[in-house]
Amino acid sequence: MAGGTARARPTPTVAPRGTRRTGRTPVALLVPAILGLLFLVLPLAGLLVRTPWATLPQRLTEPGVLTALRLSVQTATLATLLCLLLGVPLAWLLARVQFPGRQLVRALVTVPLVLPPVVGGLALLLVFGRRGLVGSWLDSTFGVTVPFTTTAVVLAQAFVAMPFLIIAVEGALRGADTRYEEAAATLGAGRWTTFTHVTLPLVAPGIAAGAVLGWARALGEFGATITFAGNYPGRTQTMPVAVYLALETDLEAAIVLSLILLTVSVVILAGLRDRWASAP
């Protein structure tokens, strides 16, 4: 404008990338979202409401509860170690090596995630049973019987837990900066040295997260365990199996056992919320 001071037009404000826009939430989305949350939370709330808090300390110290808890922790830990021993190399193979049929192998690795646990237990029985593909050889050669033993519990838990570890480690390997590995190779480090001194430290958080998730999954395994390992107190009766049996005779005992498993799950998910539960 002549003879006057020109006013500068305001510059539109652009929200940074990744910033969520806030506004009025459509009712058509809000209502089903709340219903979905209630559907997931109400069963857990019902478990807490029906918990016999007055007798909880006494029930937690009952021999059957302690035995099942001890066995579950021991077998889940052994299963996790087995998953680490076998799963980390397999995850590295899927993430770093190009070979024919890699997509098929990746699909086979994730099958236990969607396979009914009872079917997994039956499959393990057909492989490691006394007349199974491997079990018959173990029985005839070494006199070793796997089903309905603590070893069977560990194998069943590892079978259902290993995919969690493999997926987590493979994702970490794919996201890792390969320049460090290339620099180590340039300096003369062999493949094994590079893997142990460079690759593993780079993906250590992913391995830890996968191991913890696998441990939690192994702790809560039921279907494959009862099918392949059975129910023998002190030997194969884990916490989930004890819950199933307690439902028939003592509801409060089943609730207490379930509360323990729920607490472990919540603690683990809360500890891994930055990696798994929270949105970026």
N, C-alpha and C positions, 0 to 999 in steps of 0.2 A: 504494500500500500504506500503510495507516494506521500512524502512528508511525514511519515510516521515510522514507528518501529515495527519491522516485520516480525510476526510471531512464528516461532519454529513449531512445526507440526510434531506432535508427540510420536515417538518411535514405538511401534508395536512391541510388546514384550513377548519374547519367545521363551517358552519353558525349556529348560535344559533337557537333553535326552535322558530318558529313564525316569523323569518326574511324572508321577501319577496325577491325573486330573481329577479334582474332587468336584462333586456336584450332587444334585438330587438323584438319589438312586431310584430307578424305576420299580414300581411296586411289583410288576410282573417278574422281576428278578429277585427282589428282596424277599418276598414271601416263600418261594421254593428254596431259597438259600437258607432261610431260618429253619424251615422244615427239615432240610437236609442236615443242618447242624444238630437239631434236636434228635433226629433219627440216630445220629452217631453218639451223642452225648448221653441221652436218657438211659440206655442200657448200663453205661458206666456209673451213672448217678444211682440207678437202682441197685447196683452192686454195693456202692458205698452206703446207701441207706439201710440195706439189709445186713450189713456187716455186724456181727455180735461184738461191739466194741468193749463191752464190759468184761467179756471172757477172752478177748483177743490175746492178751499176754500168755494166758495158760494154754490156749490152743496152739500158739506159735511154738511153744516148747514141748509139744507132744512128740513122742519118739517117731511116730509115723510121718509127721510133717517134716521134722528135721532130717530124717533119713531120705525122704523124697527130694527135699531141697538140696541136700548135700550131693546126692546122686545126680540131680539135674545140673548143678553147677559144674561138677567134675566132668560129666560126659559132654556138656556143651563146650567146655574149655578144650577138651581133647578134640572134639569135632572141629572147633575153630582152628586149632593148630594144624589139623589135617587139611582143612580148606586153604590155609596159608601155604602149606607145603606144596599142594597140587594146584591151587587156584591162581597164585601169583604168576608162575611160569605160563600157565594157559592164557591168562589175561595179557601177558607180554606178547605171546605168540599172536593173539588176535589183533593186538594193537600195532605191532611193529613188523610183522612178516606177511608178505603177500604170497598166498598159496592157493591152488585150486580148491574150491569147496569151502572157502573161509566163511561165507555167509551161512552155509549149511551147518558148519561147526558152531557158529555163534547161535544159530537157532536151537541146536541140540543142547547147548549149554543152558539156555533159558527155559527149556522144557519143564524142569522141576518147579518153576514158578507157577505154571498153570496146570500141572498134572495133579490130579487128586492125590493127597498124601497116601491114602489106602492103596491106590494103584502103584505108587512108588514103593511102598512096603512089599507088595506082592512081587514087583519086579526084582527087588533086592533078594527076596526069598528064592526066586527062581534062579538067581545067579549064585548066591552064597549058601543056599540050602544044601543039605546032604546029598541031594540029587541034582543040584544046580550046575551051571556051566563051570563055575570055579569051585564051588563048595564040595563037589564030589572029588575033585583032585586034592583039595586040602584035607578031606576026610581020609582018603585012601593013602595019601603020601605022609601026612604028618599027624593024622588022627585028630585034626582040629575041626570042631563044630562051631560055626558062627552064630546061627539063629538062636534066639532066646537066651542071649548072653549080654553082658555089658558092652562087649565089642559091637554087637548088633545095634545097640542103642546109639553108639558113636557113629557107626556107618549110616544109620538112618538119619541122624541129625545132620551129618556132613552132606548127605545127598540133597537135602532140601535147603541147606544154608549156603552151599558153595556158589550158586548163581548170584547171590547178593554181593559176595566178595568179588567175584569176577567182573561183574558189571561196574562196581565202584572203582576197581583198580584199572580196568580198561579205560574208563572215562578219564581217570587221572593221567594215564599214560598218553592218551590222545591230546590232552590239554597241556602236557608238559612241553617245555621249550627244548627241542632236540639239539639246539646249538651247543649246549653243554656236553652232550654225548659226542657230538662231532668234534668238539675241541679236545676231549679226552682221547678220542681215537687218533686225532692228528698228533697228539703228544706221545703216542706209542702205546697207549693202554689197550689191552686186549678186550674182547667182548665181555668176558666174565668180570674183569676188573671194572670195566665201564658200568656194567649192570649193578654190581654190588656197591661201588663207591660213588656213582653219579646218579644212575636211574632210580635206585631204591630210595635214596634220600630225597629226590625230587618228588616222588609220588608217595612218600611216607604218610602224609595226611589222608590220602585216598585209601591207602592200605589200612590205616587205623580205623577209618570210618566204616569200610567194608567189613573189617573183622568184628567190630562192635555190633553192626547190624546182623552179621552172620551168627554171632554168639546169641543175640536176642532171639533170632529165628530158631536156632537150635534149642534154646531153652524152652520155647513154646511148642515144639514139635510133638504131635500126638498120633496122627493117623499112621504114618509109616512106622513109628516106633511100636505101637501096639500090634501091628500086623507082622512085623519082622522080628521084634524082640519079645513081644508078649508082656505079661504082667507078673513079675516076681518081686515082692518087696525086698528092698535092699540090693537088688541086682538089675532089674529092668524097670521098676516102677518109678517113673519120673513124675514131676509135678503135674503135667497135664493128664497123665494116666490116673494119678491119684484123684484129681478133680472129677474125672469121669466116673470112677468107682464110688467116690464119696457121695455123688448125686443120688445114688440108689439107697443109701442108708443114713447119711448125715449131711443135710443141706448146709448147715452152718460150717461144717468142716470144708465143704466144697467152696463156700464163699470165701473163707479165710485163705485157702490155697489160691483161689482166683485173684484175690486181692494182692497177694505177693507177686504173682505174674504181672498184674496190671501195674503195680508200683515199679517193677523193673523196666517194663516197656516205656512208661512215662519218663523215667529218669534217663533212659537211653535216648529217647527222642528229644528230650529237652537238651541233653548234652550235644546232640548233633543238629540242632535246629539251624545253625548258621550254614550248614552244608546241605541239609536235606529238607528241613521243614519250612524254612523261611523263604519267601520269594525274593529274587534279586532286586 
